[in-house]
């Protein structure tokens, strides 16, 4: 395969891995509010927290100035298709009631007349609509649901099924979309109290592809304000709790989308990876997540405040749905809408006779930093792949701790550049801190150093992929077994500033995001005491999305269940069975809201 902008395969310096857990104070409640005000208004405090976070470590890297800066990690596979002509996407129905419903289940129920898209949407809106009295059970995960648009889409889909002319397996399937994405008729707040539509009322290309295939958007999901942390705590609109255990966060900035899939409300949702957000919910919520190569699934209007570290990708309850959602949404956009997306080939499944190199790369010292429950699940997954014929290769990657700081620095600088100084006062307390620091403390020298380190890392992983064709760099998704809501209602009401846990939570996922490599996260186990899912992640060469999907399929039977164990601390909705109750013989497709 040939590429445009592929990094030169140059091995980086031999640097022993050395990392330390940072000591950063935790702020909640009134102390958080006071400290945020001080940091926002007094540059001395900004400077203190900036130095305390250790970002100056990037400048201590020897000979970093030998590398040119690379601020855009986009690498474009060239050719009409990544793999020529593959097979049609196959979507299987679930084989056990311990699994999520798939798009194939919805399609089969609609075709048989057991239920209709209108009945399903009616069921869902009764539990996800915001601003209703009394509050709906799942409304915290949703910012907005435009009833007229949803009704029209459901009625059109039901009519197609009545006539025996559905558009395909996605027709009538409910999906959810993160608030970061443009959708016509919907607000775009990025989880803030501000307007980020920028005068546009269009729909992002990737979302339009789902809609054109018949999928029904049931609403926009909550996210961490500006996507600037990895717990999804949002005091502006509320924080959905982990469906597996309500005492834990969903995680990521795409927690609302992760919740919607994990709770059984939708089989597919859209997240956005501005710092690992797509994959973290996959770990904490027990669903599948794919972060494609940068730029592949964008499409105008603009999608993110952080264009060089942000990319969209699907979250799904099954690997089949993940693959289907990705292939539909990743259809290249016209050059008039997105010049970068237009250059990517149309994604195609691997041919049936495709021979994959089965190689897993492990950075041992890095992986060993995971906490014991996570490490145990990871080791079991690694052994599972070994038994399936994968070769395990020890690899090294230089400057991983420094690279994580460079990644965070880049995100903070780019998001701060997209926020007007007059708007900072309207942000939640934690983001007043982060945006103020990003706006007033990050210098051009800091940003350039971070981009030089990005180039060093991209060249090194390029070297690894060229040396070991087919290599998958394998890690846990996150080193911690869930993020507990330690501060209770006070923490949810005021927000949380916990830099130590944020940094730990991002310890593995940042690399794919920063280098623009595709990555996939798969549920692989659960914590024994809390029942919170644990995920594993594979990062592949640029353009290797289909190989990653195949890799995930090889690990599909690591779990015998992905639906939360129902109990006092967990929730899962059987949407199709509930929708069946609305069925009225002879007039099901005429059901109204």
C-alpha positions, 0 to 999 in steps of 0.5 A: 500500500502507498501513502501520502504523508507517511512518516519516514521510518526512523528509529528513535533514541534508545531511552529507558522507560521511566515514569512516575505517578504525578502528585497533583491536588484534587479539588471538589466543591467550594475549594474547586470553585475558589481555586478556579477563580484564582487561577483564571484571574491571577497568572501567578497561580496559572504559572504555578500549576503549569510548572507543577504539572511537569510540562517543561520536561519536553524541553529537556529531551536531548537533541529534540531540535533536530526534528522538524515539527509536525502539527498534523498527523494525517496519513492518507492511504492511496488507491481506490480501496485499502484492500481492493474488493472485499466481502460485503459487511455481514451483521449477525444477530445476537446469539444470547440474551447476555449480549447486546442487540445488534443492527441485524436484530432490529432489521429482523424484527422490523422485517417480521413485523414484530415491531416497527421503527416508530414503536422503537422510537416511541419507547426510547423517547419515553426514557431519553427526552430532557426537560420533562417532568418527571425527569426521564430515566436516561435523559441525563445522557442526552442533551437534546432530542428533536421530536419532529425530526425523529418522528419524520425519520421513524415514520419514513422508515416504518413505511419502507418496511411496510412496503418491503423496501428497507434501505438496508440493515441500518434502516430504522436503527436508533443511533446517538451522536455526541454533541461535538458533531454538527447535526442540522436542527440541533444545537452544538454546545460541546457540553458548555453553556455556549454556542459552537455552531459557528453559524452553520446548521448543516450535518457533518458528512459522517452523520449524514451517511448514517442518516442516508442509510436509514439510521434514526438519530434519537438525540445528541449525547452529553460530553465532558465540557469541551472534551477536556477531561476523561471522566465525563463529569459535566455540572452544566447538564448532568453526568450519566453514571456507568450503566454497570455500576452507578457509583462510577463514571462512564469515562471519556469525553464521549461518556453520553454515547458510551452510556447510550450503547452500554445501557442498551438504548442504541446499538451504535453511537458516535464519539469523538476522540480529542484525547482518547475519548472514543476508547475510554468509554469502551473500557469503562462501559463494556462496548467496542470503540474504533478510532480511525485514521485521522481525517477519514471520517470528518467532513464539513462542517468543522468537527472539533476545536482541536483539529490536529488531535480530534477525529470521530469514530463509532462506539457499538455493542458488537464488533459487527455493528462497529464494523458496519458503522465505521464502513458507512460513516467513513465513505469519503466526502466530496472534495467540495465538503472535505478535501482531506476525507475525499482523498481516502479510499472507500473502506472495504472488508478484507477479502476472505482469502486475505492472509494477515500477519499476526504480530503483537508488540508489547512495551513491557514496562509501560504495560506493567504500570496498569493496576492489578485487576487491569493487568490480570485481564490484559495478561489473559487477553494476551494469552488468548491471542497467543493461543490463536497463533499471534507472535508476541514481540517485545518493542520499545518506544522512546519518551512515552511520559514526555509524549503524553505531556506533549499530547495534553499540551497540544490539546490544551493549546488548540482548544484554548485557541478556539475559545474567546477569552470573554467566554472562559468565565462561562465555563465550569470550574475545572475548565476555567483552570485548563483553558486559562492555563492553555490560553496564557501559559503555553508558549509558541516554544512549548507548542513547537517542542510538542510537535517536534516530539510528535514527529519523533514518535510518528517516525519511530512507530513507522519504523516499528511497523516497517520492521514488523509488518502487521504489528499491533501495539497492544495495551490496556485501554486504561490502567485503572479499573474504573473511575469511582465517583468519590465525591458523590453529589457534590462532585457531580454538582460542581465538577472535579479537578483530579489531574492525577487520575486524568493523567493515569486514565490517559496513559495508553490511549494518547499515543494513537491519538497523537500519532494519528494511528487507528486503534480499537478498544475491546471489552475483555473482562470485569472487576470482581468487586465493582462489575466495571468493564476492563478493556484492551486496545490495539493500535495499528499502522496507518490505514489498518482499520480493517486489520484492527477489526479482524484483530478484534474479532479474534478476541471476540469470545474473551467475554461471555457477556457484554450486557451489565449484570442487572442489580441495584447498581446497574441498568440495561434496557430491553428496547425491542421487547419494550417496543413490542408492547406498543404493537397494534395489529394492522396499524403498527406503523401508524403509531404516534408519539 
